[in-house]
Amino acid sequence: MTAEEPEQVNPEQAEEATEPTESSEAPEASDAPSEPEAPAAQTAEEQLAERTADLQRLQAEYINYKRRVERDRVRVKAQGEAGVLRSLLTVLDDIGRAADHGELEGGFKAVADALQQAVKSHRLESFGVKGDEFDPRLHDAMFHAGESADVDVTTVDSVLRTGYRVGDEVIRHAQVSVIDPAGDVPAEEDPADDAPATETVEAPVTDEDRD
């Protein structure tokens, strides 16, 4: 039995084994920028001031909302009342004509009085009386009745249809005739007064006139 011969090693392989590998080198320093520092936490006073401002803003928005809702509710209610009152104006006209002709008696008068009280509770009031100063915001002038020295401004002469309003809102304009104040008529001037004055020129005396 023969002894095993020792394994021969190549000198080049021995040198490669002794050279250090890339993994054994020390890691280089990283050039990446460092992360920014986190902001400092808010103090209790700052948090309280921020929450208080938020609550005040929410409260102001809620108050404005309530005001808008209330304003819209009042407007809708007024529009509804005005619509109902307009539908009753023809009935009020009939009651007024019956009163003018002396026909408002008995049970009919009681019903008419109850209706008048009902519409007054909704602030409905009539306007338009002879002698009132003409106001285009309240009156519709149907025709011109002439002039009079008894008035100083354009005045209601007769009422053709009564007007109605609720507060400052006109539900129906009054139809009226109007009369104007009499204008000052200037005195007529004599045209001869405006003519220029002429001078009298005497004719020269001749020898024939002397004879």
Helices and strands as residue ranges (DSSP letters): H 11-18, G 22-24, H 44-100, H 106-120, E 124-127, E 139-148, E 155-161, E 163-166, E 169-172, E 174-181, H 191-194, H 207-210
